[in-house]
């Protein structure tokens, strides 16, 4: 049995909260309520004509595409094929292909066949002779000449190597060794002593006694100046940062927080409501357009189509049947009878001419024997197939 609940259940959440917010969590309030209905009414009034015009243009476009676009496109395609494709196909098939075949035959007769004959009977024997000459005459002569030249070159190389070794030894002990000793003990040692005691020692003294103390003093002065400049720059930067924060950041933050954010939220709400209103109006306009289109289609059907259909079914069809039964069928029967009469007359005339020709032939050449009768030139019809006169292999086997 069902039990009775003694406690009251909490109310279920409805589709729209009391504050105007929807179940989807959309922001609500007096602004949304004040904007929504006027915007939707204005959007519906403005969108309905646009949607109906759009649907009318779409229907007209589909009608023009079916009735005009497709036939015109097919006609243009046929014309393009007739103007651009078929002439080139005919040119290729009846001009270029025969001309190419003729040129190929001419090239074969004038070039390929003579070239093959020349290669077979002139160039190939000449090449074989040259190969034999190279292998049997030039190669042995060249190898002997190479062996002779290589021996002469070895002898000349040995003589040249001995002469070069002697010249190098003489040049080393007569020129290089005396020159090296003179440069080392007459030029290098005095110059090294002069450079050391006239340049290096005074430079070291000047660096250690004069330049080093002066550089240290200048470094200390530069560090002090840099510290002073750092303090001045830090103070200037701190002052500029404070002035920028007071003059730019604080007003910008205040304008963003108290002006742009509320205005942006209001514009977002207005834009969302306008978009939803346009979408709702577009859908409603679609329903209205469909209803108007159906009404106009029904009106056209009852005003134009139904009267035409009734006139065709009740007037034109009986009249057409009467004309067919009273006029067309008798005329067709008369035409068919005249055709049969004409065919019979032509057959009778043909038979008469055949008999007259046979009589003339008998009068001129006499009566032919039964076995020597000439074969008729008229076509004979094959006899009908019977059970005894079948020509199949199975029938011959059963007869045997």
Phi, psi and omega per residue, in radians:
X1 nan 2.626 3.117
X2 -1.318 2.333 3.125
X3 -1.601 2.738 -3.113
X4 -1.658 2.212 3.117
X5 -1.421 2.249 -3.129
X6 -1.655 -0.246 3.141
X7 -1.816 2.510 -3.139
X8 -1.455 2.236 3.124
X9 -1.327 2.614 3.064
X10 -1.199 2.556 -3.124
X11 -1.120 2.434 3.109
X12 -1.292 2.527 3.140
X13 -1.161 2.286 -3.136
X14 -1.503 3.089 -3.102
X15 -1.148 -0.467 -3.102
X16 -2.384 2.292 -3.115
X17 -1.275 2.860 -3.132
X18 -1.103 -0.504 -3.104
X19 -1.371 -0.003 3.127
X20 1.741 -0.017 3.130
X21 -1.518 2.463 -3.120
X22 -1.383 3.059 3.128
X23 -1.163 -0.394 -3.134
X24 -1.408 0.049 3.097
X25 1.492 0.329 3.134
X26 -1.254 2.481 3.138
X27 -1.170 2.372 3.128
X28 -2.136 -3.105 -3.138
X29 2.533 -3.075 -3.093
X30 -1.160 -0.583 3.135
X31 -1.125 -0.765 3.129
X32 -1.128 -0.783 -3.133
X33 -1.114 -0.652 -3.119
X34 -1.284 -0.449 -3.078
X35 -1.614 -0.580 -2.908
X36 -1.077 -0.987 -3.030
X37 -1.176 -0.806 3.097
X38 -1.052 -0.708 -3.140
X39 -1.128 -0.734 3.139
X40 -1.147 -0.667 3.119
X41 -1.142 -0.827 -3.133
X42 -1.109 -0.736 3.129
X43 -1.103 -0.704 3.122
X44 -1.121 -0.730 3.135
X45 -1.137 -0.645 -3.114
X46 -1.428 -0.530 -3.009
X47 -1.489 -0.547 -3.076
X48 -1.001 -0.861 3.089
X49 -1.076 -0.680 3.135
X50 -1.107 -0.752 -3.133
X51 -1.166 -0.712 3.120
X52 -1.143 -0.715 3.089
X53 -1.123 -0.687 3.103
X54 -1.097 -0.809 3.112
X55 -1.100 -0.696 3.109
X56 -1.113 -0.755 3.110
X57 -1.138 -0.654 3.106
X58 -1.129 -0.766 3.109
X59 -1.116 -0.737 3.103
X60 -1.111 -0.676 3.109
X61 -1.126 -0.752 3.091
X62 -1.103 -0.724 3.111
X63 -1.097 -0.784 3.121
X64 -1.148 -0.611 3.106
X65 -1.145 -0.711 -3.128
X66 -1.275 -0.689 -3.001
X67 -1.630 -0.505 -3.041
X68 -2.034 -0.848 -3.016
X69 -1.090 -0.866 -3.116
X70 -1.120 -0.861 3.093
X71 -1.061 -0.745 3.131
X72 -1.116 -0.707 3.102
X73 -1.095 -0.750 3.110
X74 -1.138 -0.704 3.105
X75 -1.115 -0.745 3.108
X76 -1.139 -0.652 3.091
X77 -1.117 -0.775 3.103
X78 -1.089 -0.750 3.124
X79 -1.109 -0.702 3.113
X80 -1.118 -0.712 3.082
X81 -1.121 -0.733 -3.117
X82 -1.174 -0.562 -3.063
X83 -1.579 -0.665 -2.985
X84 -1.834 -0.613 -2.991
X85 -1.650 -0.923 -3.036
X86 -1.074 -0.732 3.075
X87 -1.044 -0.706 3.134
X88 -1.214 -0.625 3.083
X89 -1.125 -0.797 3.107
X90 -1.115 -0.716 3.092
X91 -1.063 -0.750 3.125
X92 -1.152 -0.769 -3.014
X93 -1.305 -0.717 -2.982
X94 -1.829 -0.165 -3.122
X95 -2.099 -1.019 -3.016
X96 -1.229 -0.752 -3.124
X97 -1.126 -0.869 3.063
X98 -1.063 -0.703 3.111
X99 -1.102 -0.714 3.099
X100 -1.111 -0.734 3.102
X101 -1.118 -0.712 3.096
X102 -1.112 -0.759 3.116
X103 -1.136 -0.658 3.101
X104 -1.112 -0.765 3.102
X105 -1.099 -0.759 3.141
X106 -1.108 -0.731 3.111
X107 -1.137 -0.665 3.115
X108 -1.125 -0.741 -3.084
X109 -1.281 -0.690 -3.026
X110 -1.596 -0.387 -3.029
X111 -2.076 -0.955 -2.983
X112 -1.194 -0.862 -3.106
X113 -1.115 -0.852 3.064
X114 -1.061 -0.681 3.136
X115 -1.133 -0.717 3.080
X116 -1.097 -0.740 3.115
X117 -1.106 -0.759 3.135
X118 -1.129 -0.708 3.109
X119 -1.147 -0.677 -3.064
X120 -1.319 -0.692 -2.987
X121 -1.855 -0.228 -3.119
X122 -2.085 -1.018 -3.017
X123 -1.220 -0.719 -3.119
X124 -1.128 -0.845 3.066
X125 -1.062 -0.707 3.112
X126 -1.079 -0.747 3.112
X127 -1.109 -0.733 3.097
X128 -1.083 -0.699 3.098
X129 -1.110 -0.723 3.105
X130 -1.130 -0.695 3.102
X131 -1.102 -0.762 3.109
X132 -1.087 -0.733 3.119
X133 -1.096 -0.727 -3.137
X134 -1.168 -0.753 -3.052
X135 -1.329 -0.618 -3.015
X136 -1.705 -0.395 -3.049
X137 -2.068 -1.021 -3.016
X138 -1.198 -0.669 -3.111
X139 -1.137 -0.854 3.078
X140 -1.071 -0.722 3.112
X141 -1.083 -0.774 3.128
X142 -1.122 -0.720 3.123
X143 -1.118 -0.721 3.095
X144 -1.118 -0.754 3.108
X145 -1.094 -0.705 3.127
X146 -1.127 -0.718 3.124
X147 -1.111 -0.733 3.120
X148 -1.115 -0.804 -3.138
X149 -1.155 -0.612 3.124
X150 -1.162 -0.667 3.075
X151 -1.134 -0.794 3.108
X152 -1.058 -0.728 3.130
X153 -1.137 -0.637 3.116
X154 -1.134 -0.756 3.123
X155 -1.084 -0.813 3.139
X156 -1.116 -0.637 3.116
X157 -1.154 -0.696 3.114
X158 -1.130 -0.779 3.115
X159 -1.088 -0.778 3.142
X160 -1.124 -0.667 3.130
X161 -1.130 -0.696 3.102
X162 -1.133 -0.782 3.106
X163 -1.088 -0.724 -3.134
X164 -1.156 -0.675 3.129
X165 -1.123 -0.760 3.114
X166 -1.119 -0.734 3.131
X167 -1.114 -0.704 3.130
X168 -1.128 -0.722 3.141
X169 -1.117 -0.771 3.125
X170 -1.118 -0.775 -3.136
X171 -1.119 -0.626 -3.120
X172 -1.178 -0.819 -3.035
X173 -1.534 -0.221 3.105
X174 -1.793 -0.367 -3.050
X175 -2.149 -0.961 -2.964
X176 -1.182 -0.811 -3.098
X177 -1.124 -0.813 3.097
X178 -1.096 -0.708 -3.130
X179 -1.147 -0.744 3.123
X180 -1.064 -0.741 -3.141
X181 -1.140 -0.705 -3.124
X182 -1.154 -0.740 -3.131
X183 -1.155 -0.712 -3.078
X184 -1.188 -0.776 -2.984
X185 -1.701 -0.226 -3.131
X186 -1.900 -0.380 -3.076
X187 -2.050 -0.909 -2.985
X188 -1.188 -0.824 -3.079
X189 -1.110 -0.818 3.099
X190 -1.123 -0.708 -3.136
X191 -1.136 -0.699 3.129
X192 -1.090 -0.727 3.137
X193 -1.131 -0.773 3.132
X194 -1.097 -0.773 -3.131
X195 -1.121 -0.659 -3.111
X196 -1.169 -0.827 -3.022
X197 -1.556 -0.230 3.108
X198 -1.819 -0.346 -3.073
X199 -2.128 -0.938 -2.984
X200 -1.197 -0.868 -3.088
X201 -1.090 -0.806 3.075
X202 -1.105 -0.637 3.141
X203 -1.158 -0.703 3.105
X204 -1.116 -0.747 3.125
X205 -1.100 -0.772 -3.141
X206 -1.096 -0.702 -3.137
X207 -1.163 -0.731 -3.059
X208 -1.415 -0.512 -3.048
X209 -1.739 -0.394 -3.041
X210 -2.086 -0.989 -2.995
X211 -1.214 -0.675 -3.112
X212 -1.109 -0.878 3.091
X213 -1.068 -0.691 3.141
X214 -1.130 -0.717 3.125
X215 -1.126 -0.677 3.111
X216 -1.130 -0.700 3.115
X217 -1.117 -0.749 3.124
X218 -1.138 -0.635 3.109
X219 -1.114 -0.744 3.109
X220 -1.096 -0.726 3.104
X221 -1.098 -0.722 -3.133
X222 -1.143 -0.696 3.110
X223 -1.101 -0.705 3.104
X224 -1.112 -0.778 3.123
X225 -1.088 -0.715 3.133
X226 -1.128 -0.687 3.090
X227 -1.102 -0.730 3.117
X228 -1.113 -0.764 3.118
X229 -1.123 -0.671 3.108
X230 -1.072 -0.753 3.114
X231 -1.094 -0.757 -3.130
X232 -1.122 -0.774 -3.127
X233 -1.151 -0.695 3.114
X234 -1.088 -0.718 3.099
X235 -1.129 -0.750 3.128
X236 -1.109 -0.746 3.138
X237 -1.127 -0.736 3.116
X238 -1.081 -0.716 3.116
X239 -1.137 -0.733 3.135
X240 -1.153 -0.688 3.106
X241 -1.095 -0.779 3.122
X242 -1.101 -0.753 3.137
X243 -1.138 -0.727 3.109
X244 -1.114 -0.719 3.116
X245 -1.104 -0.767 -3.101
X246 -1.237 -0.696 -3.020
X247 -1.544 -0.439 -3.033
X248 -2.068 -0.905 -2.990
X249 -1.222 -0.844 -3.095
X250 -1.106 -0.784 3.064
X251 -1.129 -0.659 3.131
X252 -1.133 -0.760 3.110
X253 -1.090 -0.742 3.124
X254 -1.117 -0.736 3.125
X255 -1.152 -0.716 3.089
X256 -1.097 -0.767 -3.053
X257 -1.279 -0.708 -2.974
X258 -1.837 -0.167 -3.120
X259 -2.104 -1.051 -3.003
X260 -1.217 -0.731 -3.121
X261 -1.109 -0.865 3.086
X262 -1.076 -0.740 3.136
X263 -1.116 -0.720 3.111
X264 -1.107 -0.730 3.093
X265 -1.085 -0.739 3.113
X266 -1.112 -0.725 3.120
X267 -1.151 -0.653 3.091
X268 -1.081 -0.782 3.123
X269 -1.088 -0.782 -3.135
X270 -1.120 -0.776 3.131
X271 -1.110 -0.729 3.112
X272 -1.105 -0.745 3.136
X273 -1.154 -0.692 3.114
X274 -1.137 -0.742 3.098
X275 -1.095 -0.805 3.097
X276 -1.089 -0.662 3.129
X277 -1.148 -0.742 3.108
X278 -1.114 -0.732 3.103
X279 -1.099 -0.781 3.112
X280 -1.097 -0.740 3.138
X281 -1.160 -0.642 3.116
X282 -1.135 -0.744 3.108
X283 -1.130 -0.795 3.116
X284 -1.098 -0.686 3.101
X285 -1.129 -0.593 3.042
X286 -1.078 -0.791 3.082
X287 -1.067 -0.740 3.138
X288 -1.121 -0.749 3.139
X289 -1.112 -0.718 3.105
X290 -1.096 -0.749 3.135
X291 -1.109 -0.772 3.123
X292 -1.118 -0.726 3.107
X293 -1.093 -0.741 3.098
X294 -1.120 -0.692 3.106
X295 -1.102 -0.775 3.126
X296 -1.155 -0.660 3.098
X297 -1.119 -0.741 3.111
X298 -1.138 -0.705 3.118
X299 -1.102 -0.754 3.108
X300 -1.121 -0.675 -3.136
X301 -1.143 -0.765 -3.093
X302 -1.361 -0.449 -3.105
X303 -1.556 -0.624 -3.032
X304 -1.975 -0.938 -2.974
X305 -1.191 -0.842 -3.095
X306 -1.092 -0.799 3.067
X307 -1.053 -0.730 3.128
X308 -1.114 -0.730 -3.140
X309 -1.135 -0.738 3.127
X310 -1.163 -0.710 3.102
X311 -1.108 -0.739 3.123
X312 -1.112 -0.775 -3.085
X313 -1.312 -0.679 -3.039
X314 -1.581 -0.381 -3.045
X315 -2.065 -1.016 -3.010
X316 -1.207 -0.668 -3.133
X317 -1.131 -0.865 3.077
X318 -1.060 -0.701 3.117
X319 -1.095 -0.749 3.114
X320 -1.116 -0.709 3.100
X321 -1.121 -0.719 3.134
X322 -1.121 -0.746 3.114
X323 -1.109 -0.711 3.133
X324 -1.110 -0.783 -3.086
X325 -1.295 -0.622 -3.030
X326 -1.564 -0.465 -3.007
X327 -2.092 -0.978 -2.967
X328 -1.204 -0.782 -3.136
X329 -1.125 -0.816 3.064
X330 -1.034 -0.716 3.125
X331 -1.095 -0.755 3.122
X332 -1.106 -0.732 3.106
X333 -1.093 -0.724 3.121
X334 -1.109 -0.726 3.126
X335 -1.130 -0.758 3.115
X336 -1.114 -0.707 3.087
X337 -1.091 -0.737 3.100
X338 -1.096 -0.671 3.104
X339 -1.132 -0.768 3.102
X340 -1.082 -0.740 3.118
X341 -1.081 -0.740 3.137
X342 -1.124 -0.729 3.133
X343 -1.140 -0.694 3.100
X344 -1.133 -0.706 3.112
X345 -1.117 -0.720 3.120
X346 -1.137 -0.694 3.117
X347 -1.138 -0.730 3.121
X348 -1.120 -0.733 3.112
X349 -1.123 -0.702 3.112
X350 -1.109 -0.733 3.117
X351 -1.142 -0.666 3.113
X352 -1.131 -0.754 3.117
X353 -1.111 -0.696 3.131
X354 -1.114 -0.744 3.126
X355 -1.145 -0.707 3.128
X356 -1.128 -0.673 3.113
X357 -1.150 -0.682 3.105
X358 -1.156 -0.695 3.110
X359 -1.115 -0.746 3.115
X360 -1.097 -0.722 3.137
X361 -1.127 -0.705 3.115
X362 -1.182 -0.617 3.132
X363 -1.217 -0.573 -3.094
X364 -1.514 -0.745 -3.001
X365 -1.932 -0.069 -3.133
X366 1.470 3.104 -3.111
X367 -1.484 2.255 3.110
X368 -1.407 2.551 3.033
X369 -1.064 2.902 -3.069
X370 -1.192 -0.648 -3.111
X371 -1.412 -0.432 -3.126
X372 -1.726 0.331 3.140
X373 -1.126 2.296 -3.123
X374 -1.162 2.576 3.137
X375 -1.215 2.363 3.134
X376 -1.224 2.492 3.108
X377 -1.518 -0.056 3.112
X378 -1.372 2.483 3.119
X379 -1.190 2.380 3.129
X380 -1.745 2.461 3.084
X381 -1.463 2.429 3.121
X382 -1.194 2.482 3.116
X383 -1.204 2.687 -3.132
X384 -1.179 2.575 -3.120
X385 -1.400 2.310 3.099
X386 -2.120 3.119 3.126
X387 -1.199 -0.608 3.131
X388 -1.470 -0.374 -3.061
X389 -1.858 0.431 3.127
X390 -1.240 2.638 -3.096
X391 -1.977 0.267 -3.126
X392 -1.412 2.796 -3.138
X393 -1.151 -0.577 -3.126
X394 -1.159 -0.641 3.131
X395 -1.167 -0.733 3.100
X396 -1.113 -0.658 3.118
X397 -1.158 -0.707 3.137
X398 -1.201 -0.587 3.091
X399 -1.177 -0.703 3.119
X400 -1.183 nan nan
